Amino acid sequence: MDRCVIETSREMTPKTILLDLLGVAFPKPVLSQHLWVISDIFSVPENSLRVALTRLVAKGWVSNDVRGEYHLSEKARARNTFIRNWKGKGKQKAWRERWLACHLPKGSGRTERAKSIKALEWYGFKPGLDLMWVRPDNLSLSKTELQNALRLLGLEANAHVFVLDEVETSLVDNWLQLWPIQQMDSTYIALTKQLQNSAKKPEQKRSLLETCLLGGEAIHYLVKDPQLPEEIHGRQHYDALRETMENYDQMGRTIWFSELANLGVSS
């Protein structure tokens, strides 16, 4: 099996494996009887999966209303919807050289601040000034819609989003350097080739583990793409990766449900 050559901080832990597969299976549940299958595929002890599942239920990320059946909770579905929305990304409004800014208040706790930063990063914000994160104002969301979306993802209550109509040229010049454009494009090109090469393999040589690892890497970068205006970052390589991943994602889902069916486990 080819290994993914793109390195990220994303680890395939029992927690991430379960959340990924619960997201793939939704709205169908993942059943207790699936755990030994998942354990075998990912070479993770079944007991580790059970412990992780119990913790996810306790923290409200997974619901267990019916004995032996597990779904993503409402809280997790909001996060999962954002992540799965990479398929619909790309809807932008014309950029009129205005900027979105989010001010983070002083005195926040470390955990609260970390959640705020993670939410802002998911929407392509970068630190522009002390306690202020910025991005071009080209998203299709209104300021209010964006602020509400950020709050759902963990933005602290006392943080505020606003629009900057006039920004000094020197500051804009600095802000335009915040996103590693060339690095992003190199990664998109490499991942597109890896997905295409994986998809060409005979089906028996293409495992669920490979599709999860490689597909997960691609989705990670698609989700993290800041959706910058064309004037700052052309979309050619991003669009190529997104289109390739749409087909690869469907293939991965087919393999997952085939694995269950082949092993006599109902899905």
N, C-alpha and C positions, 0 to 999 in steps of 0.2 A: 504494500500500500504506500502510495506517495505521501510523504509528510508535508504539511503546510509549511512553506518557507517564510510566511509572514508571521512575525512574532508580535503578540499583544499581551496585555496584562490579564486577559480573560483566561481563567482556569476552568477546566472541566472537573469541578468538584461534585460530590453527591448532590449538593444544593443546586448548582447550575444545571446539572444533567436533568434533575427532576423538573425544574422550572421550564427548561427548554422543551422537554417532552410533554409536559402538561400544556404548554402553549401550542405545540403541534397538534395534540389530541383534541384540544378544546373545539366544540363544546362537549365532546365525549369525555368520560372520566378515564383516569389511569387507575387500574384496579390493583388491589394488593397482590393478586396472582401475577401481575406484570413484573413485579420487582425482581424475581429470579431471572427473568428474561433480560431486563435492563442490566442486572448485575453481570450476567454472562457476556453481554455485548460490550460493555464498557470496562470490564475487568475491575469492578468495584465491589467490595464485600456487600452482600445483601443486607447485613445488619447495619452497615454504614448508611445505606439508603433509607432503611426504616428509621434510624435515629434522625437523619436529616429531614425526613418527611414529618416526623413528630414535631420537630422544632419549627418547621414551616407552618404547620397547623397552629402551634402555640403562638407564633408571631403574627398570625392573621394573613399569611400569604397564600395559604391553601385551605380550602373548606372540605369538611368531611361529614356532611349531613347524613349520608347513608353509609352504613358500616362497610368498610372495604372499598369504598369509591372515593376518589380524590379529584377535586376540580381546583382551578385557580380561583382564589377569592376575588371579590369585587375590587379590592385594593390592588391585587396583583394584575387583574385584567386591565386596569387603567394603564399600568406600566407596560403590560404586554401589548395593548393596543397601540401605544406609542412606538414600541419597538417594531411591531409588525407593519406599521404604517410606512416603512421604507418603500413598500410597493407603490404608495400614492404620493411619495415625496416628489417635489419638483414644481409644485404650484406656487408661483411667486407673483408678486406685483412689480410693476416698474420701479426701479430704484431712482429716487429723485435726490440722491446724495444726502439723505437724512439718515440719522443713526438712532438705533434703540439703545437705551442705557438702563441698567438696573443698579440701584444703590443698595448696598448691604449695610445695615446699621452696625454700629459698634456695640460691643458687649455681648454678642451672641456666643452660645456655648460651642464647643468644638464639633459635637455631633450635629447640631442644628446647622452650623455653617457648612459642614461637609455636604449635607443634603442639599443645601441651597446651591453650592458650587456645582454639584453633579447635575442638578436640574438645568442650570444655566449652560453648562457644557453641552447637554443634549440638544439645546436649541442654538448652538453655535456661538455663544457669547464667549468673549475673551476679556481678561482684566485690562482695562484701558487706563484707569487712574486709581488712586487709592480708594478702596471700597466701592469702586464702580466698574461694572462689566458692560461691554459694548458689543454691538454687531450692526451691520447695515440694516436699515428699515425696508426690507424687501419681502418679508414673509407675508403670506396671504392673510394671516391672522391680524385682527385689529389689536391695538395695545391692550384693551381690556381682555380680549380672548387669550392673548398671549400670557398676560399676568395670571389669569385663572388657570391656564394649562400648566404654568410653572409651579403654581401653588399645589396642584394635584400631584406634581412630581417631587414635592418636598421643599419648595421655596419658603423661607421663613416669613411669618405674617407681617413683620415690620419692614420688609424689603419692598421697594416700589420701582415700577417700570415707567419710563417716560421717554419722550421723543425729543431728540436734539435737532433743531432746524439749521442752526449755524454753528459750525465748529472751525476753529483755527486751522489753517492749511497745514501748519507744522504738526499739529496733533493728528489730523487725518492721515498725513504721510506716515506717522508712527503706527497708527491703527491698521493701515493697509498691510503692514508687515507682520501682523499678529498670527496670520494663518499660513502654515507651511505648504503653499500651493504645489510646488514641484514634488515634494515628498508625498503629498496626497495623490497626485496623478500617477507617480511611479508605483504606489501601492495598488491603486485601482487597476492599472495595466497588468501587474503581476497576478493579482487575484483573479482577474477575468481569464487569463491564460490557464491558471490552475483549475478553475471551475470547468473550463472547456475541456481540458485534458482529462479530468476526472470523469466527465460525462461521456467521454469516448470509450471508456473501459467497458469490457464485457460485463454484463449485469452481475455475474457470480463473483467478480473481482472488486465490486464496488460495495463496500459495507456501509451499514448504518453509522458506524463509528466515523468512517471517513466523511460521509456527507454531513454529519453533525459538526465535526471539527472544522472542515473547510467551509461549509455553509455558515457556521457560526461566526467564523472570522470575517467572511464577506458581509454578513448582516451587521456585525459590529461596526465596520467602517461605513456602511451605508447609513446606519442610524446616526453615527457621529459626524457625518458630512454636514458642514455648517450651512449649506444651501446659500452660498454667496451669490451676489448678482453677476451676470455675465461679464460686466465691466471689470470685475475683480478676478473671477475664476470661470473659465469656460467649462461647459458641462459635458463635453464629448466623452471623456473617460469615465466619469461618474455614470452617465446614461448607459454606456456599454456594460459596465459592471452590473447595474440594476437590471437591465434586460436579461443578461446571462443568468443572474441569480434567480429571477422569476422562474425560469425553466428548471434550474437546479433545485429550487425549493420544492417544486411539485414532485420532482423525482425523489427527493428525500422523504417526503410524506408517504409516497407510494411504497418505498422500501420499508419504512417503519411499520405500516399496517400489514405489509407482506410478511415481515418477520414474525409478527404476532400470529398471523393466520397459519404460516408454515409450522409454527411450534404448537398449534392447536390451542392458542389463547384467544378467546373472543375479545374484540375491541369495542 
